[in-house]
Every structure is written in structure tokens, then in C-alpha cells.
Amino acid sequence: MSRARDRRRHEAMTRLDPDYKGFRGFGSEPSRRGKTPLEPATCTVCGRTRNVARGVALEQGDDYVCSRCTEAGATDS
């Protein structure tokens, strides 16, 4: 990107968020307040890996069925 484009982008970000400090690198990501930590879980029906809440992954373990397969099963019955 050009400097002018970077400057315009930075000015736009500071207008939206006055506390915006600019990009500080991938190592210092902003805090994820209120976000549930996710873990990958493999659906036993379709075999796809889904990112689900850590509690759900621990609770269901190897018997995890994704919401898409659950909805499809509910409509087939």
C-alpha cells in the first residue's frame, strides 16, 4: 500500500475508535473479551471438523454431532 492510502486508513480507524493505536503485530492481538474459546471437534456423522466451544467439545467428546447434521436428522424424521 502507498503511504497516502495507509494514512487515510489510519485516520478512518481513529475516527471509528479514538483509542486505536495502529497495527502492533500478530503477537499482540487485541483482547478477546466475551469470546468463548473454541476447539476443533470432528462430527461423527459427516466427518467434518468444526470449531465449537471448548465446553461442548469436552462434554460431547468423540460423540460430537454438528448442528448441520442435527438439523438434517430432525427434518428427516
Steps between C-alpha positions, in 0.01 A plus 500: 500500500607854447568734789203720412268200500645382831454847649136517382432154641657592834300824517179309428579248775571777751170667413317174575704423812689791662711253703628323186879476519561340163622156406738364764581163343337160512657418837302768681144433393226701667333340796208275418266602781175310505613252236467131574817300439454257212637152438481282192263204522431241229136421425429127524234519225659703220864481612562875467701686759314789660612770742277469805503645849751327725225390742302330223812327368588367845141401581426309179852379428507230230118501468480854357235562232509840329196726487459448124473123542272543801265725298507260204416209730214695657345576160541142373307348790 
